[in-house]
Each structure stands twice: as structure tokens, then as C-alpha cells.
Amino acid sequence: MTSIRYFIQGNDNPVKDFLDENIRIKKKALRLFYLIQEFGLTPVIRHIKKISGTPLWEIRILGGDSARILYASKIKEEIILLHAFKKKSMKTPPKEINIALKRLKQTS
């Protein structure tokens, strides 16, 4: 069983806010979050990918509404959702990676 935690800064919860603004993406993401919480990352392996050269991973929301949720795991059996964005290009933009890395440092 894996716990999922949102990055929160003050009253700001950027991943939750993104999902609340994108209902179709939210439905897909919540289904993946449920699987992760109940069974770990193995059942969703085709939806996750390591971002090379960083401690980050991405949850890939596939389909017409393509999006990415960047996360990291600081302790075993817990992931922290750091950043979410709509995917518009083949590679994950460095700007999006940098936002997640900055938030990861703030969780230390």
C-alpha cells in the first residue's frame, strides 16, 4: 500500500487545483491514484516514467487530454505529487521539471 501526498505551500495546492480545473484529467488521475494507494505502483507501471537525471517520476495521463503529474518518493511507500501540467510536446519541458524540483526542495 502506497500513500499519496500533495505538495502544499501555504493555502496553495497546485496539483489539486490543476485537477479541479480539468475534470476529465481528474477522473483518470483519481483512478490511477486509487490503484497506487491500494496496490502500489506495479499495476500502473505503463502510466509512470522516470525523468532521467532527476529524482522525479511522472504519472502519464493518456488520451485526448494528455497531462503529466510529476512526483517524487522521499520515503518508502509514499509519493508526493509536486506539479501537474497539460502535455503539449514529446519531451517534458525543462520549465515544468524545474518547478517540480523547486517544490521537492521545499519539502525537505
MMTF fields as JSON, N, C-alpha, C and O atoms, coordinates in Angstrom:
{
  "mmtfVersion": "1.0.0",
  "mmtfProducer": "UNKNOWN",
  "numBonds": 431,
  "numAtoms": 432,
  "numGroups": 108,
  "numChains": 1,
  "numModels": 1,
  "chainsPerModel": [1],
  "groupsPerChain": [108],
  "chainIdList": ["A"],
  "bondAtomList": [4, 2, 8, 6, 12, 10, 16, 14, 20, 18, 24, 22, 28, 26, 32, 30, 36, 34, 40, 38, 44, 42, 48, 46, 52, 50, 56, 54, 60, 58, 64, 62, 68, 66, 72, 70, 76, 74, 80, 78, 84, 82, 88, 86, 92, 90, 96, 94, 100, 98, 104, 102, 108, 106, 112, 110, 116, 114, 120, 118, 124, 122, 128, 126, 132, 130, 136, 134, 140, 138, 144, 142, 148, 146, 152, 150, 156, 154, 160, 158, 164, 162, 168, 166, 172, 170, 176, 174, 180, 178, 184, 182, 188, 186, 192, 190, 196, 194, 200, 198, 204, 202, 208, 206, 212, 210, 216, 214, 220, 218, 224, 222, 228, 226, 232, 230, 236, 234, 240, 238, 244, 242, 248, 246, 252, 250, 256, 254, 260, 258, 264, 262, 268, 266, 272, 270, 276, 274, 280, 278, 284, 282, 288, 286, 292, 290, 296, 294, 300, 298, 304, 302, 308, 306, 312, 310, 316, 314, 320, 318, 324, 322, 328, 326, 332, 330, 336, 334, 340, 338, 344, 342, 348, 346, 352, 350, 356, 354, 360, 358, 364, 362, 368, 366, 372, 370, 376, 374, 380, 378, 384, 382, 388, 386, 392, 390, 396, 394, 400, 398, 404, 402, 408, 406, 412, 410, 416, 414, 420, 418, 424, 422, 428, 426],
  "bondOrderList": [1, 1, 1, 1, 1, 1, 1, 1, 1, 1, 1, 1, 1, 1, 1, 1, 1, 1, 1, 1, 1, 1, 1, 1, 1, 1, 1, 1, 1, 1, 1, 1, 1, 1, 1, 1, 1, 1, 1, 1, 1, 1, 1, 1, 1, 1, 1, 1, 1, 1, 1, 1, 1, 1, 1, 1, 1, 1, 1, 1, 1, 1, 1, 1, 1, 1, 1, 1, 1, 1, 1, 1, 1, 1, 1, 1, 1, 1, 1, 1, 1, 1, 1, 1, 1, 1, 1, 1, 1, 1, 1, 1, 1, 1, 1, 1, 1, 1, 1, 1, 1, 1, 1, 1, 1, 1, 1],
  "groupList": [{"groupName": "MET", "atomNameList": ["N", "CA", "C", "O"], "elementList": ["N", "C", "C", "O"], "formalChargeList": [0, 0, 0, 0], "bondAtomList": [1, 0, 2, 1, 3, 2], "bondOrderList": [1, 1, 2], "singleLetterCode": "M", "chemCompType": "L-PEPTIDE LINKING"}, {"groupName": "THR", "atomNameList": ["N", "CA", "C", "O"], "elementList": ["N", "C", "C", "O"], "formalChargeList": [0, 0, 0, 0], "bondAtomList": [1, 0, 2, 1, 3, 2], "bondOrderList": [1, 1, 2], "singleLetterCode": "T", "chemCompType": "L-PEPTIDE LINKING"}, {"groupName": "SER", "atomNameList": ["N", "CA", "C", "O"], "elementList": ["N", "C", "C", "O"], "formalChargeList": [0, 0, 0, 0], "bondAtomList": [1, 0, 2, 1, 3, 2], "bondOrderList": [1, 1, 2], "singleLetterCode": "S", "chemCompType": "L-PEPTIDE LINKING"}, {"groupName": "ILE", "atomNameList": ["N", "CA", "C", "O"], "elementList": ["N", "C", "C", "O"], "formalChargeList": [0, 0, 0, 0], "bondAtomList": [1, 0, 2, 1, 3, 2], "bondOrderList": [1, 1, 2], "singleLetterCode": "I", "chemCompType": "L-PEPTIDE LINKING"}, {"groupName": "ARG", "atomNameList": ["N", "CA", "C", "O"], "elementList": ["N", "C", "C", "O"], "formalChargeList": [0, 0, 0, 0], "bondAtomList": [1, 0, 2, 1, 3, 2], "bondOrderList": [1, 1, 2], "singleLetterCode": "R", "chemCompType": "L-PEPTIDE LINKING"}, {"groupName": "TYR", "atomNameList": ["N", "CA", "C", "O"], "elementList": ["N", "C", "C", "O"], "formalChargeList": [0, 0, 0, 0], "bondAtomList": [1, 0, 2, 1, 3, 2], "bondOrderList": [1, 1, 2], "singleLetterCode": "Y", "chemCompType": "L-PEPTIDE LINKING"}, {"groupName": "PHE", "atomNameList": ["N", "CA", "C", "O"], "elementList": ["N", "C", "C", "O"], "formalChargeList": [0, 0, 0, 0], "bondAtomList": [1, 0, 2, 1, 3, 2], "bondOrderList": [1, 1, 2], "singleLetterCode": "F", "chemCompType": "L-PEPTIDE LINKING"}, {"groupName": "GLN", "atomNameList": ["N", "CA", "C", "O"], "elementList": ["N", "C", "C", "O"], "formalChargeList": [0, 0, 0, 0], "bondAtomList": [1, 0, 2, 1, 3, 2], "bondOrderList": [1, 1, 2], "singleLetterCode": "Q", "chemCompType": "L-PEPTIDE LINKING"}, {"groupName": "GLY", "atomNameList": ["N", "CA", "C", "O"], "elementList": ["N", "C", "C", "O"], "formalChargeList": [0, 0, 0, 0], "bondAtomList": [1, 0, 2, 1, 3, 2], "bondOrderList": [1, 1, 2], "singleLetterCode": "G", "chemCompType": "PEPTIDE LINKING"}, {"groupName": "ASN", "atomNameList": ["N", "CA", "C", "O"], "elementList": ["N", "C", "C", "O"], "formalChargeList": [0, 0, 0, 0], "bondAtomList": [1, 0, 2, 1, 3, 2], "bondOrderList": [1, 1, 2], "singleLetterCode": "N", "chemCompType": "L-PEPTIDE LINKING"}, {"groupName": "ASP", "atomNameList": ["N", "CA", "C", "O"], "elementList": ["N", "C", "C", "O"], "formalChargeList": [0, 0, 0, 0], "bondAtomList": [1, 0, 2, 1, 3, 2], "bondOrderList": [1, 1, 2], "singleLetterCode": "D", "chemCompType": "L-PEPTIDE LINKING"}, {"groupName": "PRO", "atomNameList": ["N", "CA", "C", "O"], "elementList": ["N", "C", "C", "O"], "formalChargeList": [0, 0, 0, 0], "bondAtomList": [1, 0, 2, 1, 3, 2], "bondOrderList": [1, 1, 2], "singleLetterCode": "P", "chemCompType": "L-PEPTIDE LINKING"}, {"groupName": "VAL", "atomNameList": ["N", "CA", "C", "O"], "elementList": ["N", "C", "C", "O"], "formalChargeList": [0, 0, 0, 0], "bondAtomList": [1, 0, 2, 1, 3, 2], "bondOrderList": [1, 1, 2], "singleLetterCode": "V", "chemCompType": "L-PEPTIDE LINKING"}, {"groupName": "LYS", "atomNameList": ["N", "CA", "C", "O"], "elementList": ["N", "C", "C", "O"], "formalChargeList": [0, 0, 0, 0], "bondAtomList": [1, 0, 2, 1, 3, 2], "bondOrderList": [1, 1, 2], "singleLetterCode": "K", "chemCompType": "L-PEPTIDE LINKING"}, {"groupName": "LEU", "atomNameList": ["N", "CA", "C", "O"], "elementList": ["N", "C", "C", "O"], "formalChargeList": [0, 0, 0, 0], "bondAtomList": [1, 0, 2, 1, 3, 2], "bondOrderList": [1, 1, 2], "singleLetterCode": "L", "chemCompType": "L-PEPTIDE LINKING"}, {"groupName": "GLU", "atomNameList": ["N", "CA", "C", "O"], "elementList": ["N", "C", "C", "O"], "formalChargeList": [0, 0, 0, 0], "bondAtomList": [1, 0, 2, 1, 3, 2], "bondOrderList": [1, 1, 2], "singleLetterCode": "E", "chemCompType": "L-PEPTIDE LINKING"}, {"groupName": "ALA", "atomNameList": ["N", "CA", "C", "O"], "elementList": ["N", "C", "C", "O"], "formalChargeList": [0, 0, 0, 0], "bondAtomList": [1, 0, 2, 1, 3, 2], "bondOrderList": [1, 1, 2], "singleLetterCode": "A", "chemCompType": "L-PEPTIDE LINKING"}, {"groupName": "HIS", "atomNameList": ["N", "CA", "C", "O"], "elementList": ["N", "C", "C", "O"], "formalChargeList": [0, 0, 0, 0], "bondAtomList": [1, 0, 2, 1, 3, 2], "bondOrderList": [1, 1, 2], "singleLetterCode": "H", "chemCompType": "L-PEPTIDE LINKING"}, {"groupName": "TRP", "atomNameList": ["N", "CA", "C", "O"], "elementList": ["N", "C", "C", "O"], "formalChargeList": [0, 0, 0, 0], "bondAtomList": [1, 0, 2, 1, 3, 2], "bondOrderList": [1, 1, 2], "singleLetterCode": "W", "chemCompType": "L-PEPTIDE LINKING"}],
  "groupTypeList": [0, 1, 2, 3, 4, 5, 6, 3, 7, 8, 9, 10, 9, 11, 12, 13, 10, 6, 14, 10, 15, 9, 3, 4, 3, 13, 13, 13, 16, 14, 4, 14, 6, 5, 14, 3, 7, 15, 6, 8, 14, 1, 11, 12, 3, 4, 17, 3, 13, 13, 3, 2, 8, 1, 11, 14, 18, 15, 3, 4, 3, 14, 8, 8, 10, 2, 16, 4, 3, 14, 5, 16, 2, 13, 3, 13, 15, 15, 3, 3, 14, 14, 17, 16, 6, 13, 13, 13, 2, 0, 13, 1, 11, 11, 13, 15, 3, 9, 3, 16, 14, 13, 4, 14, 13, 7, 1, 2],
  "groupIdList": [1, 2, 3, 4, 5, 6, 7, 8, 9, 10, 11, 12, 13, 14, 15, 16, 17, 18, 19, 20, 21, 22, 23, 24, 25, 26, 27, 28, 29, 30, 31, 32, 33, 34, 35, 36, 37, 38, 39, 40, 41, 42, 43, 44, 45, 46, 47, 48, 49, 50, 51, 52, 53, 54, 55, 56, 57, 58, 59, 60, 61, 62, 63, 64, 65, 66, 67, 68, 69, 70, 71, 72, 73, 74, 75, 76, 77, 78, 79, 80, 81, 82, 83, 84, 85, 86, 87, 88, 89, 90, 91, 92, 93, 94, 95, 96, 97, 98, 99, 100, 101, 102, 103, 104, 105, 106, 107, 108],
  "secStructList": [7, 7, 3, 3, 3, 3, 7, 7, 5, 6, 6, 5, 7, 2, 2, 2, 2, 2, 2, 2, 2, 7, 2, 2, 2, 2, 2, 2, 2, 2, 2, 2, 2, 2, 2, 2, 2, 2, 2, 7, 1, 4, 4, 4, 4, 4, 4, 3, 3, 3, 7, 6, 6, 1, 1, 7, 3, 3, 3, 3, 3, 7, 1, 1, 1, 7, 3, 3, 3, 3, 3, 3, 7, 1, 1, 6, 6, 3, 3, 3, 3, 3, 3, 3, 3, 3, 7, 7, 1, 1, 1, 7, 7, 2, 2, 2, 2, 2, 2, 2, 2, 2, 2, 2, 2, 2, 6, 7],
  "xCoordList": [0.839, 0.0, 0.884, 1.839, 0.56, 1.339, 0.46, -0.692, 1.003, 0.234, 0.634, 1.769, -0.32, -0.114, -0.327, -1.336, 0.64, 0.569, 0.725, 1.541, -0.055, 0.045, 1.056, 1.133, 1.831, 2.664, 1.724, 0.891, 1.861, 1.041, 1.972, 2.861, 1.751, 2.542, 1.565, 0.88, 1.509, 0.518, -0.865, -1.184, -1.694, -3.028, -3.053, -4.12, -1.901, -1.798, -1.548, -0.602, -2.406, -2.269, -2.287, -3.336, -1.124, -1.115, -1.615, -2.275, -1.324, -1.786, -3.299, -3.981, -3.827, -5.276, -5.984, -7.014, -5.434, -6.03, -6.06, -7.064, -4.959, -4.905, -5.981, -6.699, -6.094, -7.076, -8.5, -9.361, -8.758, -10.096, -10.488, -11.674, -9.525, -9.793, -9.929, -10.393, -9.527, -9.52, -10.22, -9.57, -11.534, -12.342, -12.047, -11.955, -11.897, -11.614, -10.26, -10.107, -9.281, -7.962, -8.075, -7.451, -8.866, -9.037, -9.598, -9.123, -10.604, -11.204, -10.163, -10.09, -9.365, -8.324, -7.265, -6.823, -6.859, -5.824, -6.306, -5.563, -7.541, -8.054, -8.15, -7.939, -8.464, -8.481, -7.08, -6.917, -6.066, -4.679, -4.243, -3.564, -4.625, -4.274, -4.863, -4.206, -6.109, -6.74, -5.924, -5.645, -5.552, -4.756, -3.423, -2.988, -2.774, -1.484, -1.659, -0.866, -2.684, -2.894, -3.222, -2.764, -3.998, -4.414, -3.371, -3.191, -2.674, -1.828, -0.38, 0.416, -0.024, 1.335, 1.469, 0.478, 2.696, 2.943, 2.901, 2.752, 3.028, 3.099, 1.912, 2.14, 0.655, -0.462, -0.519, -1.177, 0.158, 0.099, 1.424, 1.691, 2.241, 3.596, 3.602, 4.533, 2.588, 2.57, 2.224, 2.356, 1.785, 1.43, 2.49, 2.297, 3.606, 4.656, 5.97, 6.235, 6.775, 8.055, 9.032, 8.672, 10.265, 11.329, 11.785, 11.925, 12.013, 12.584, 14.085, 14.57, 14.806, 16.238, 17.012, 16.73, 17.995, 18.847, 18.238, 18.82, 17.07, 16.392, 15.845, 15.801, 15.431, 14.758, 13.25, 12.504, 12.815, 11.388, 10.895, 11.644, 9.616, 8.876, 7.656, 7.256, 7.065, 5.838, 4.746, 4.978, 3.55, 2.349, 1.792, 1.494, 1.656, 1.213, -0.288, -0.767, -1.016, -2.445, -2.564, -2.239, -3.034, -3.028, -4.41, -5.41, -4.45, -5.71, -5.783, -4.769, -6.998, -7.211, -6.74, -6.224, -6.922, -6.451, -5.159, -5.166, -4.068, -2.781, -2.196, -2.092, -1.815, -1.257, -0.192, -0.091, 0.586, 1.615, 1.508, 1.25, 1.712, 1.791, 3.165, 3.462, 3.99, 5.346, 5.342, 4.723, 6.059, 6.116, 7.491, 8.322, 7.709, 8.941, 8.558, 7.471, 9.48, 9.271, 10.426, 11.561, 10.137, 11.193, 11.322, 12.411, 10.213, 10.262, 9.526, 8.648, 9.899, 9.292, 7.784, 7.298, 7.071, 5.611, 4.87, 3.726, 5.523, 4.829, 5.339, 6.544, 4.413, 4.814, 4.218, 3.162, 4.932, 4.45, 4.239, 5.169, 3.013, 2.652, 3.098, 2.654, 3.978, 4.618, 4.074, 3.953, 3.744, 3.385, 2.569, 2.788, 1.638, 0.836, 0.693, 0.617, 0.657, 0.524, -0.002, 0.105, -0.579, -1.032, 0.173, 1.029, 0.226, 1.352, 1.085, 0.052, 2.031, 1.853, 2.981, 2.886, 4.052, 5.189, 5.675, 5.257, 6.556, 7.044, 7.866, 7.682, 8.758, 9.597, 8.951, 8.234, 9.219, 8.754, 9.577, 10.799, 8.935, 9.682, 10.508, 10.034, 11.749, 12.602, 11.942, 12.16, 11.141, 10.445, 9.564, 9.534, 8.854, 7.957, 8.761, 8.377, 9.862, 10.741, 11.31, 11.365, 11.735, 12.318, 11.313, 11.683, 10.053, 9.022, 8.91, 8.86, 8.87, 8.752, 9.985, 9.862, 11.166, 12.399, 12.435, 12.853, 11.998, 11.958, 11.012, 11.33, 9.86, 8.897, 9.441, 9.22, 10.14, 10.731, 11.712, 11.727, 12.533, 13.484, 12.754, 13.252, 11.591, 10.826, 10.218, 9.813, 10.149, 9.588, 10.633, 10.296, 11.878, 12.95, 12.854, 13.679],
  "yCoordList": [-1.181, 0.0, 1.244, 1.341, 2.177, 3.397, 4.599, 4.674, 5.53, 6.744, 7.835, 7.89, 8.683, 9.787, 11.079, 11.256, 11.982, 13.267, 14.372, 14.264, 15.419, 16.575, 17.566, 17.759, 18.192, 19.323, 20.483, 20.856, 21.043, 22.183, 23.262, 22.997, 24.479, 25.618, 26.698, 27.296, 26.939, 27.88, 27.324, 26.214, 28.094, 27.63, 27.091, 26.765, 26.997, 26.605, 25.1, 24.566, 24.429, 23.013, 22.883, 22.609, 23.079, 23.22, 22.003, 22.171, 20.802, 19.62, 19.481, 19.231, 19.639, 19.556, 20.649, 20.396, 21.858, 22.958, 22.634, 22.88, 22.082, 21.698, 20.664, 20.786, 19.651, 18.594, 19.127, 18.722, 20.027, 20.607, 21.412, 21.521, 21.973, 22.76, 21.888, 22.363, 20.614, 19.709, 18.406, 17.425, 18.409, 17.32, 15.968, 14.962, 15.915, 14.617, 14.078, 12.875, 14.955, 14.535, 14.087, 13.105, 14.8, 14.466, 13.057, 12.294, 12.708, 11.369, 10.283, 9.292, 10.477, 9.489, 9.437, 8.358, 10.61, 10.666, 10.006, 9.245, 10.288, 9.706, 8.185, 7.493, 7.664, 6.21, 5.639, 4.606, 6.31, 5.867, 6.01, 5.131, 7.107, 7.303, 6.174, 5.668, 5.786, 4.697, 3.405, 2.725, 3.078, 1.864, 1.919, 0.929, 3.082, 3.244, 3.057, 2.363, 3.668, 3.564, 2.135, 1.685, 1.431, 0.085, -0.987, -1.92, -0.85, -1.944, -1.553, -2.394, -0.287, 0.164, 0.59, 0.718, 0.803, 1.341, 0.282, 0.627, -0.981, -2.039, -2.051, -2.148, -1.958, -2.012, -0.837, -0.935, 0.259, 1.438, 1.668, 2.771, 0.641, 0.781, 1.391, 2.114, 1.11, 1.691, 3.177, 3.856, 3.683, 5.095, 5.915, 7.11, 5.292, 6.047, 5.94, 4.958, 6.975, 7.016, 7.849, 8.896, 7.376, 8.108, 9.266, 9.115, 10.401, 11.539, 11.466, 11.745, 11.095, 10.812, 12.023, 13.164, 11.737, 12.782, 13.548, 14.524, 13.114, 13.788, 12.728, 11.548, 13.136, 12.201, 12.103, 11.499, 12.699, 12.796, 11.651, 11.05, 11.379, 10.455, 11.2, 12.219, 10.683, 11.302, 10.254, 9.128, 10.658, 9.862, 10.4, 11.588, 9.512, 9.927, 9.703, 8.57, 10.789, 10.731, 10.747, 11.741, 9.634, 9.446, 9.711, 9.74, 9.902, 10.109, 11.503, 12.186, 11.918, 13.237, 14.36, 15.377, 14.162, 15.134, 14.6, 13.98, 14.837, 14.329, 15.272, 16.478, 14.702, 15.516, 14.711, 13.495, 15.392, 14.758, 15.293, 16.476, 14.39, 14.76, 14.311, 13.116, 15.26, 14.952, 14.681, 15.397, 13.618, 13.248, 12.721, 12.44, 12.596, 12.015, 11.164, 11.294, 10.289, 9.448, 9.681, 9.299, 10.307, 10.606, 9.505, 9.257, 8.843, 7.708, 6.545, 6.742, 5.342, 4.159, 4.166, 4.532, 3.758, 3.625, 4.952, 4.99, 6.063, 7.34, 8.114, 8.183, 8.694, 9.593, 10.965, 11.095, 11.981, 13.357, 13.961, 14.045, 14.376, 14.973, 16.431, 17.218, 16.781, 18.094, 19.088, 20.277, 18.6, 19.528, 18.786, 17.597, 19.476, 18.895, 19.907, 21.114, 19.389, 20.265, 19.471, 18.245, 20.187, 19.547, 19.305, 20.174, 18.133, 17.735, 18.227, 17.913, 19.008, 19.57, 19.199, 19.449, 18.603, 18.233, 16.846, 16.303, 16.279, 14.933, 14.868, 13.954, 15.818, 15.832, 16.671, 17.633, 16.287, 17.091, 18.373, 18.31, 19.531, 20.792, 21.007, 20.74, 21.491, 21.77, 22.701, 22.56, 23.646, 24.583, 23.812, 24.14, 22.8, 22.018, 21.175, 21.045, 20.614, 19.822, 20.712, 20.311, 21.92, 22.845, 23.25, 23.406, 23.42, 23.746, 22.607, 22.846, 21.373, 20.218, 20.076, 19.77, 20.295, 20.19, 21.249, 20.971, 22.446, 23.526, 23.15, 23.359, 22.601, 22.195, 21.021, 20.95, 20.117, 18.988, 19.475, 18.96, 20.468, 21.032, 21.651, 21.612, 22.213, 22.853, 21.831, 22.195, 20.565, 19.536, 18.987, 18.214, 19.378, 18.857, 19.388, 19.045],
  "zCoordList": [0.0, 0.0, 0.0, 0.771, -0.859, -1.019, -0.674, -1.101, 0.093, 0.381, -0.611, -1.084, -0.903, -1.837, -1.073, -0.391, -1.196, -0.51, -1.554, -2.469, -1.407, -2.296, -1.734, -0.521, -2.614, -2.214, -1.902, -2.728, -0.721, -0.307, 0.221, 1.03, -0.25, 0.22, 0.645, -0.184, 1.942, 2.461, 2.2, 2.626, 1.497, 1.109, -0.317, -0.836, -0.948, -2.35, -2.477, -1.898, -3.239, -3.539, -5.071, -5.653, -5.73, -7.187, -7.968, -8.993, -7.518, -8.265, -8.138, -9.132, -6.935, -6.74, -7.537, -8.162, -7.515, -8.279, -9.77, -10.439, -10.294, -11.706, -12.012, -13.005, -11.166, -11.404, -11.311, -12.092, -10.372, -10.237, -11.472, -11.781, -12.177, -13.391, -14.639, -15.675, -14.55, -15.707, -15.314, -14.953, -15.389, -14.841, -15.501, -14.798, -16.825, -17.477, -17.054, -16.838, -16.935, -16.452, -14.997, -14.596, -14.214, -12.793, -12.632, -11.791, -13.428, -13.331, -13.594, -12.868, -14.63, -14.949, -13.853, -13.46, -13.361, -12.327, -11.041, -10.421, -10.636, -9.394, -9.484, -8.489, -10.662, -10.855, -10.655, -10.007, -11.211, -11.031, -9.577, -9.048, -8.925, -7.509, -6.655, -5.746, -6.958, -6.212, -6.359, -5.372, -7.582, -7.815, -7.086, -6.498, -7.124, -6.448, -4.939, -4.304, -4.371, -2.928, -2.499, -1.448, -3.29, -2.909, -3.208, -2.426, -4.361, -4.834, -5.101, -5.518, -4.868, -5.152, -6.61, -7.329, -7.025, -8.369, -9.473, -10.645, -9.123, -10.135, -11.104, -12.31, -10.643, -11.596, -12.581, -13.617, -12.271, -13.141, -13.861, -14.338, -13.938, -14.481, -15.889, -16.242, -16.679, -18.04, -18.023, -19.042, -16.879, -16.747, -16.02, -15.794, -15.651, -14.967, -15.733, -16.425, -15.585, -16.287, -15.469, -14.931, -15.383, -14.686, -15.559, -16.773, -14.955, -15.675, -15.443, -14.346, -16.473, -16.322, -15.823, -16.187, -14.979, -14.432, -13.27, -12.796, -12.807, -11.694, -10.739, -11.087, -9.544, -8.637, -8.927, -8.156, -10.039, -10.349, -11.224, -11.994, -11.073, -11.925, -12.436, -11.872, -13.511, -13.99, -14.114, -14.553, -13.716, -13.966, -15.271, -15.395, -16.236, -17.563, -17.701, -17.644, -17.883, -18.159, -19.679, -20.329, -20.234, -21.682, -22.275, -21.558, -23.585, -24.286, -24.875, -25.021, -25.211, -25.799, -24.893, -25.357, -23.605, -22.611, -22.019, -20.956, -22.697, -22.237, -21.195, -21.419, -20.05, -18.966, -18.239, -18.404, -17.447, -16.623, -15.206, -14.984, -14.251, -12.843, -12.366, -12.342, -11.99, -11.547, -10.049, -9.261, -9.686, -8.274, -7.905, -8.768, -6.606, -6.07, -4.876, -4.313, -4.505, -3.342, -2.386, -2.669, -1.259, -0.291, 0.744, 1.261, 1.049, 1.951, 1.29, 0.45, 1.683, 1.08, 1.31, 2.38, 0.29, 0.339, 0.438, 0.89, 0.01, -0.062, -1.263, -1.506, -2.01, -3.09, -2.801, -2.182, -3.273, -3.106, -4.493, -5.295, -4.758, -6.038, -6.025, -5.19, -6.955, -6.926, -7.938, -7.645, -9.134, -10.206, -11.254, -11.485, -11.885, -12.96, -14.083, -13.852, -15.305, -16.474, -17.648, -17.684, -18.621, -19.856, -20.742, -20.906, -21.3, -22.154, -23.569, -24.161, -24.112, -25.448, -26.398, -27.6, -25.869, -26.723, -26.324, -25.301, -27.135, -26.87, -25.581, -24.777, -25.382, -24.185, -23.095, -23.369, -21.863, -20.739, -20.697, -20.57, -20.801, -20.835, -19.567, -18.463, -19.725, -18.568, -17.546, -16.342, -18.027, -17.134, -16.146, -14.96, -16.623, -15.77, -14.776, -13.614, -15.231, -14.356, -13.259, -12.097, -13.624, -12.645, -11.567, -10.403, -11.946, -10.957, -9.941, -8.734, -10.436, -9.542, -8.657, -7.472, -9.217, -8.424, -7.317, -6.193, -7.643, -6.648, -5.503, -4.332, -5.85, -4.821, -4.0, -2.791, -4.652, -3.931, -2.867, -1.749, -3.218, -2.246, -1.057, 0.068, -1.302, -0.231, 0.732, 1.836, 0.333, 1.199, 2.176, 3.074, 2.005, 2.872, 4.279, 5.126]
}
